[in-house]
Amino acid sequence: MKRKTLQKAIVYNGIGVHKGEKINIRILPANSGDGIVIKRTDLKENNIIPVIIENVFDLTRGTNVRNEHGAQVYTIEHLMAVLAAYKITDVLIELDGNEMPIGDGSGFHFLELIDIAGVKELDGEVDYIEIKEPIFVRDEGKMVIGLPYHEYRISYTIDFNHTFLKAQYMDFNVSESEFKEQVSRARTFGFDYEIKYLKENNLALGGSLDNAIVVSKNGILNEDGLRFENEFVRHKVLDLLGDIKILNRPVKGHIIAIKAGHAINNKFAKELAKLI
């Protein structure tokens, strides 16, 4: 597949979901082979963070990366999912804080800006990661399976022991058009009983009903309702796409995820990395 970058730069600002601070971000075209690189413009030195699997850390509440000097950026998975859908391989991401802006809790704000900026092919090529034999990763009832398939396909099942949010399923053939229609607008979600713990631990300080679905025992607290009946599993598909994009390679295979999350997604990505 041809490597790709942006036609022109993207500028956006918003708040980080955990620290609640305003973040300014620019996503710039890059040269073939540069990969996906983050630059912390608020740091004067040691501020370059290549987005590679070796730099992933702390997968509790999102996918986060840091360099060998300790410079960190949190919650990159939504932007990474959009880059995956557009097959973008080379960009420089400049931001003046340690979190990606959360937008409305989905990937749609980044998608709209990339549509405006445009995507262009570069001279270089990138090889597919092709799953030729079954891959299986399991951890305490969560699992991700990779099977041979001629395209990139994700099947995802969630199942919560909850009075309102129980089982949901989605089968998704990964393409730019399908991502736009089926996945990009699905928002992140959490449970109302988690809010106190998160706030006490200086997390989700920027979280609100404007950028997350909050689930109570009888329904959701968002007055505008859901964007899709199964919006929860659609967002999980978005997260998985972003977590696999850390390898920055197109995929040929059928990925089946059951009750998965960032940590096990990363374990699966490490197994895929062995195929490179």
BELQUIFEN-V389145 format. One line per field, one symbol per residue. ss: DSSP state (2 for helix, 1 for strand, 0 for the rest). phi: phi as a letter, one per 30 degrees, with the letter a starting at -180 (. if undefined). burial: b if it has 9 or more other ideal C-beta (glycine too) atoms within 8 Angstrom, else e. A space follows every 10 residues. Layout:
ss=???
phi=???
burial=???
This chain:
ss=0111110001 1111110000 0111111110 0000011111 0000000111 0022211000 0001110000 0111002222 2222200000 1111100010 1000000222 2222222011 1111100011 0000111110 0111111000 0111111110 0000001111 1110022222 2220000011 1222222222 0000000000 0011110011 0000000000 2222222222 2222222000 1111111100 0222222222 222000
phi=.ddbbddadc babacdddci cdbcbbcceb dejdicbcbd ddcdbhccbd dbddcdahcd blcbbbcdcj dbbchcdddd ddddddhdcb acccbcacbd ddicjccddd deddeddibb dcddbbddcc dcbebbbbah icabbcbead bcbbcbbcac dbdccccbbb cbddaeddde dcbecdcdba cedddddddd chchdcdadd badcccdclc ddddicdbec eddddddeed eddddedhbd cclccccbhd aeddeddded dddddd
burial=eebbbbeebb ebebbbbbbb bebbbbbbbb ebebbbbbbb eeeeeebbbb bbbebbeebe ebbbbbbeee bbbbbbbbbb bbbbbbbbbb bbbbbbbebb bbbbbbbbbb bebbeebbbb ebeeebebbb beeebebebe ebbbbbbbbe ebbbbbbbee ebebeeebbb ebebeeebbb ebbbebbbbb ebeebeebbe eeebbbbeee bbbbbbeeeb bbeeeeeeeb bbbbbbbbbb bbbbbbbbbb bbbbbbbbbb bbbbbbbbbb bbbebe
